[in-house]
Amino acid sequence: MSRPDTVTITSNHWYLPDVSKAFDLWLEGDASPQERQAVIEKTIADRANWKPSQEGMALFEALKVFIGHRVRIEFWDSEMVMFPEEAPFPIVADCHGLVLLDVDGFTQAFIQISNPVELQTPEGYSSASFLMQSPDGQYLLAPLNGLYQIAVSSDDDNSRSELEGS
């Protein structure tokens, strides 16, 4: 099998609209009460109508090339727009598969991983909050709705610290 390429997510089709994050990328000034209400109403409607798209399913299928590899996963945080150095720490883990699960009534996609280690950076923060335990307890799950980049781990991924809870 050939080595898979790096995949960087530039438009995340697995992102589930969330009112608590609706203003994360509001960069200029405060929203007026009317603007706030319009954004909240649109987010609620978008969430109610959300379902996996063809692009999302295509990404899910494309990521299967990473199964059986040790991968480097980077998660997205809206802070990265202005402060990329404050990104969540990348993790390196063994990729075992991908799975679709129902989460609060919505189909969500996850990468099944084990043996995660964090690659700490000076100004970032732990990626542990992005991970959840699989229902069967066998793997940790990395959500596609928070994925920024995945690649086969390189030999340079050697400044590791064990990820808590793994």
C-alpha positions in Angstrom: 0.0 0.0 0.0 1.3 3.4 -0.9 1.8 6.1 1.9 -1.3 8.3 2.1 -0.9 12.1 1.6 -1.6 14.8 4.2 -5.2 15.8 4.2 -6.0 19.4 5.3 -9.6 20.3 5.9 -10.4 23.8 4.5 -14.1 23.5 4.6 -15.4 21.1 7.3 -18.5 19.4 6.0 -18.9 17.5 9.4 -19.2 20.7 11.4 -22.5 20.7 13.2 -23.8 24.3 13.7 -23.8 25.3 17.3 -25.2 28.4 18.9 -22.4 28.5 21.5 -19.9 28.9 18.7 -21.9 31.0 16.3 -19.9 34.1 17.0 -16.4 32.5 17.1 -15.4 34.1 13.8 -17.1 37.5 14.3 -14.0 39.6 14.0 -15.1 43.3 13.9 -17.0 45.0 16.7 -19.9 43.7 18.6 -23.0 42.4 16.9 -26.1 44.5 17.3 -29.0 42.9 19.1 -30.7 42.4 15.7 -27.5 40.9 14.2 -27.2 38.6 17.2 -30.8 37.4 16.9 -30.4 36.8 13.1 -27.2 34.8 13.6 -28.7 32.7 16.4 -31.9 32.0 14.4 -29.9 31.0 11.3 -27.6 28.8 13.4 -30.6 27.1 15.0 -32.2 26.5 11.6 -29.0 25.3 10.1 -28.5 22.8 13.0 -32.1 21.5 12.7 -31.6 20.9 9.0 -28.0 19.5 9.2 -27.2 16.1 7.8 -24.1 14.6 6.4 -23.4 16.0 2.9 -21.9 14.2 -0.1 -18.7 16.1 0.5 -18.7 15.0 4.1 -19.2 11.3 3.1 -16.5 11.7 0.4 -14.0 12.9 3.1 -15.0 10.0 5.4 -14.2 7.6 2.6 -11.0 9.4 1.6 -9.6 9.2 5.2 -9.8 5.4 5.1 -6.3 5.4 3.5 -4.9 6.2 7.0 -6.2 3.0 8.6 -3.3 0.9 9.8 -0.9 3.9 10.0 0.4 5.9 12.9 -1.0 9.3 12.1 -0.5 12.9 13.2 -3.8 14.6 13.8 -4.4 18.4 14.3 -7.6 19.8 15.5 -9.2 23.1 14.5 -9.9 26.0 16.9 -11.4 29.3 15.7 -8.6 31.1 17.6 -6.3 29.8 14.9 -7.6 32.4 12.5 -5.7 35.1 14.4 -3.3 33.2 16.6 -2.2 30.0 14.7 0.4 29.3 17.4 -2.4 28.8 20.0 -3.7 25.8 18.2 -4.5 22.6 20.1 -1.4 20.3 20.4 -1.1 17.9 17.6 -1.5 14.2 18.6 0.1 11.1 17.1 -1.9 7.9 17.4 -2.5 4.6 15.7 -5.4 4.8 13.3 -7.7 1.7 13.4 -10.7 2.8 11.4 -13.5 5.3 10.9 -17.0 5.1 12.3 -20.3 6.9 12.0 -22.2 7.3 15.3 -25.4 9.0 16.4 -24.5 11.9 18.7 -27.5 13.8 20.1 -29.6 12.8 17.0 -27.0 13.7 14.4 -24.8 11.4 12.5 -21.2 12.2 13.2 -17.9 10.7 11.9 -14.9 9.7 13.9 -11.4 8.3 13.5 -10.8 5.4 15.8 -7.4 5.8 17.5 -5.3 4.3 20.2 -2.0 5.1 21.9 -2.2 8.8 21.5 0.6 11.1 22.5 0.6 14.9 22.3 3.3 16.9 20.6 3.3 19.9 22.9 3.9 23.4 21.5 4.9 26.5 23.5 1.6 28.3 23.2 -1.0 25.6 22.4 -3.2 23.6 24.6 -4.1 19.9 25.2 -6.2 18.2 22.5 -7.7 15.8 25.1 -11.0 17.7 25.1 -11.5 16.8 21.4 -11.3 13.0 22.1 -14.0 10.8 23.4 -14.2 7.1 24.3 -15.9 4.8 21.8 -19.2 3.2 23.0 -17.5 -0.2 23.2 -14.5 1.3 25.1 -12.0 -0.2 22.6 -10.8 3.1 21.0 -10.6 6.8 21.5 -12.5 8.7 18.9 -11.2 11.8 17.1 -14.2 13.7 15.6 -14.1 14.7 11.9 -16.1 17.8 12.9 -13.0 19.1 14.7 -10.3 17.9 12.3 -7.9 20.3 10.7 -5.3 18.0 9.3 -4.2 14.4 9.3 -1.0 12.8 7.9 1.1 9.8 8.4 3.3 10.4 11.4 6.9 11.2 10.5 10.1 10.4 12.4 10.2 14.1 13.5 7.2 13.4 15.8 9.5 12.5 18.7 8.9 15.2 21.4 6.0 13.3 22.8 4.2 13.3 26.1 1.5 10.8 27.0 -2.0 12.1 26.5 -3.9 11.9 29.8 -6.8 9.4 29.8 -5.3 7.2 27.1 
